[in-house]
Amino acid sequence: MTSQQLVTAISTTGLPPRHRAEAVRSLVWESVVRVEIEHHEPPEGITVDLRLGSLASVGVCAVRATSTTVRRTERLARRDDDPPVFLGLQMSGTSIVVQDGREALLRPGNFALYDTAAAYSLLFRDGMDAVFFRIPRAALGVSARQLQDATAVTFGSDSAVAELTSAYLIRLAVTEALSYGPYGVLMGDPTVELIRATIAAHLDDSDLHRAAANGSLPFQVMSYLRTHLTDPELTPATVAAAHHISLRYLYQILARSGVRFGEWLRHNRLEGARKDLARPTHPALTIAAIGRRWGFSDATHFSKAFKQRYGMSPRDWRTHQQQESMSAGHVTEDIR
């Protein structure tokens, strides 16, 4: 895993008003999370500047936009096989996070957690200026109940741990040389550890405190899985051996994190292959070769699993994406 400098993924300034809302929705769905986005300005008044990057396994999304409401519906949540956890950091202005029957009012320097496995709303009535950290849920090493008790809570100055986490995240967000330089990849782990420590302090949970003190074996395991995702020899036995633990204990760690090894592996490999098939930079690679890149040694099995997951064959998906790219190119020419 590597760190990536924040790059501008979309700026609506140069887009015709009629294309702005859909361009933003399409990018967010593909690269961040599937949500409904309601813009409170007329098409010509919509402005969105969105940048994307990563700190190892932690995704980073910095957004400045006009007045917006973001909603994750129950229907969208149910369709996500591996829903991540988000931390929203308020940079300026105010916003409201709504989830699990609570509302968190965020002012500059405040942050809140929300779980994409359930419905939530984000209200940016006066515009959006925020940085979002996308955390693999298994990496946090907290139970579903513990996470539910920590969502839509205003963090920042309520405790020494939260205040430290806020200061760290703000510095991380505004100092790209620190976050995305040669050592940026090393910032992923401490980011997750601080967030878990904040949850532990909020819940006053002794088990979480001990987990933080002893290091994050769940995070190490999940990091190993992501690093070796394309290895066709990746099995529970090889993962357990790499961490000097028993198979039984490995399954306990995964179960506490809500992860089923086979399902997680298949989902993430298929997602990687799906994205590669859509990339115009890989036209020379055969479908079987892309399948092998993602750990599918049997081309027939890969095609069958892909169609079962996405409702179309890898070949049909690649053709569909090529047609979409050509259509987008025609739109760009029309704009010019």
N, C-alpha and C positions, 0 to 999 in steps of 0.2 A: 504494500500500500504506500502511496506517496501523497504529499500535500500538493495542492493546486492553488496557484494564485487566483484571487477573486477576479473573474473576468465578466465583462458586461454580456449577459445573456440576451437581454432585450432592453431597448429604449424606444418608447413609443413616439418620441419627438418626430422622427422622420416617416412615420406611418400615417396613411390616410385615416381619418377618424373612424370610418366604417370597419376598418380591420383591427383596431386597437384591442378591443375587449377579447376577441377571439384569439389574437396572437398571444396575449398574456395567458389566457386560459390554457391554450395548447402547450405552452412552455411549462407552466406550473404543473400541469397534469403529467407531463413526460419526465420532468427533471426534479420535482419537489414532492408533491402529494396531490391526490385527486380531491379537489374541493370545488364548491360552488363559489363564484366570485361575483359580487354585486357592486357595480360602480355607481356612485351617487352623483356623478357629473354627466352631462350630456356627452355624446361621443367625441365632440371636438374639444371637450374640457378634460378628457382622461389623459393623465400622464403617469407613466410607470417606468422607473429605472430599476432593473433587477440584476444583481450580480451573483454568481455562483462560485463556490470553491469547496475545498474539503481539507480536513485535518485527519489524515488516516481514514478511519471509518466514520468520522463525524462530518456530516455535510454542513455547509454554511451557505446561507442565502441572505443577502443584504438587499433591502427593498426601500425605496422611496416612492410614494404614490399619492395620488389625490384620494379623497374620501372613498372608503371601501368597506364592505362587510364580507368576511370570508366564512363559509359554513362547510363543515364536514357532516354530511347526513349519515343516518344509520345505514342507508343503502350503500353508500360509498364505503363506509367502514367495513361492512360485511364482505365486500368484494376484494379486500386487501388481505393477502395471505400472510404477510409479514409486516404488520403496521408498525411504523417507528414511533418514537416519542419525540416531541418537539419542545424546545425551550425558546420562548420569545423574549428578546431583550429590547426594551424600549430605549431608543436613542434620544428622541425629542418628542414633544407633544404628549398626548395621552392615548390610551386604548383600553379596551375591556375584553377580558377572556372569560368565556362562559362555558362551563362543563361540570358535570356531576352535581347539578343543583347549586353551584356556587358561581359568583362573579368576582373577578380580580381586576381592580383598577390599577393600571400601570402608568407610572410617571417616569421621567428620564432616570435611568439607572435601575429601575425595577425590572424584574423578570418573572415569568410564570411558566409552568409546565402544562402541557396538554397531550393527551393520548389519542393517537389517530385510530385506535381500535374502537373508539366510541364517538358519538356525535359531539361537536363543539362549535362555538361561534367566536370569531374575532372581530371586534368592532373598532374601526378606525374612522371615527366621524369627522375629525379635523385633518385627515390625511395620515399617511403611514410613513414612519421613519423608524425602522426596526431591523434587527438582525436575528435570524432564526437559525438555531442549531438543531440539526436532524440526527438523532441518536438511535442506533439500533437498540430495540427494547431489551434484547437479551444481554447487551453489554452493561446495562444498569445494574443487573443482579438484584432486582427488587421484585416482590410478588405483585400480582395484579391488584390485590387489596391495598398494599402499601402505596403503589402508584396512584390508585384512585383517591386515596386520602391526601395526596400532594398536588393534585391537579387544580387549576384555577385558583391558586393561592398566590397572593402578592408577596414576592421575595425581594429582598434588597437591603433593608436596614432593620429587619425584625430580629436578626440574630447575628452574632459575630461571624458565623460560618457563611450565612447568606450574604453578608456585607462583603466578606472576602471574595466570594464567588462572583458577586456583581462587579467588583473592582477588576478582577481577573478577566471576566468576559468583555468588559468595556475596553480594557487595554488590548485584548486579543482582537476585538472588532476594529479598532482604529489604527492599529500598528501592523500593517501588512508585512513589514520586514521581519517582525517577530513571528507572526502567524504562518506566513507562507514563504519564508526564506528556506535555507537549507535544513533548518531544524524544525520546520513547521510540522513535519510528520510526527515528531515526538510530542506535539501538543495535544494530540487526540486523547491519549490515556489520562493525563492529569485533568483534562476538561471533564471527562466522564467521572473521574474519582471525586472531583469537587462537587459535581451535581449530585452524586450519590450521598456525599457527606451532608449536603444541604437537606436532602430528603430525610436522612437519618436524624439530623438535628431537629427538624420540624416535627417528626413523629416521635422523637425521643425513644427510638427503637434500639434496644441493646444488641439485637442480632445484627442489625445493619452497622452499628458502631464497630462490632467485632469484625465484620466483613471488611470494613474500610481499613481497620487497623492491620488486618492480616493480608491485605492486598486483594485484588480482584481476580480470583481464579476463573469465575464465569467470563469476565472480559477477556482474559488470556485465551480461554478456550475458543470463544467466538472470533477473536482476532486470528487465531490459528486457522479456524475453518475458512474465514474469508481469504486469508493469504494462500491457502492450499485448495481453493474452490475448484480450480481447473484440473487438479490432479486426479486422474481416474482411479488411482489406488487409495484415495481418501476413504477411510472407514472408521467406525467408532473405535476399533481396536488400535489403529494407528494414532488417532487423536489421544486416546487414553495413555498409550505408551509414551507419546511425546511429552505428556505432562506428568508422567510417573504416578498415575492414579489408576484405580481399578475401573473396569467397564461399568460396574454397578454404580460407582461414585460419579462417573461421567454422566450416566443417564440421570442421576439425581440432580446434578448441576443443570443439565439441560431442561429437565422437567420443571425445576424451580423458576427457570427463565421463560417457561412456556414454549420451549422449542422441542420439536420432534425431529430427530436427526434426518431421517429419510425425506420427510416433507420439506424441511428447510433446504437441504442440499438440492433437491430436484427443482424447487421454486427458484432459487438463486442462480442455478446453472441455466435454466430456461430463460430467465430474465436477461442474463448476460448474452446468451445466444440471440435472443430476440433483438437486442440493441445492436449487436454486430451485424445481423442480417439487414437492419435498416440503414446502416452507415454506408454512404456512397464511397467511402475510402476502402471498402472491402469487396469490390465487384468481382475481382479475380478469384476470390476464395469460393470453393464449392460449398454447398450446404453441408455435405458430409464433413468437410474440413472445419467449418465453423462449429459443428457439433463436437468434433474431436477436441477443438480448442477449449471447450467447456466441459470436458470429462465424459462425453457420450461416445464411447468407442464403437457402438453399434448404430449405424445410420438409420436403420429401420425403427429401432427403439426410440431414437431421437425424434424422428418425424411423428411417430405415434404419440409420444408424450407431449410434443409441441402442439399438435392438433387438439389433443384432449384439453390442454391448458388454455389455448387462445382461440379455439374454434376454427382454425384454418391451418393448412400445412405450412411448413417453413418456406416452400417455394411460393405459395400464394401470398404469404406475408411479405416476402421480399419484393415481389412484383407490385403489391399494393403500395408499399413504401416508396418504390421507385416512381410510381405514378403520382403519389402525393408530392414528391420532391419536384417532379416536372411541373405539376400544377402550381406549386409555390413559386417556381422560377418564372412561370408565365405571369403570375400576379406581380412579382417584382418588376418585370419588364413593363407591365401596364402602369405601375406606379411611376416608373421613370419616364 
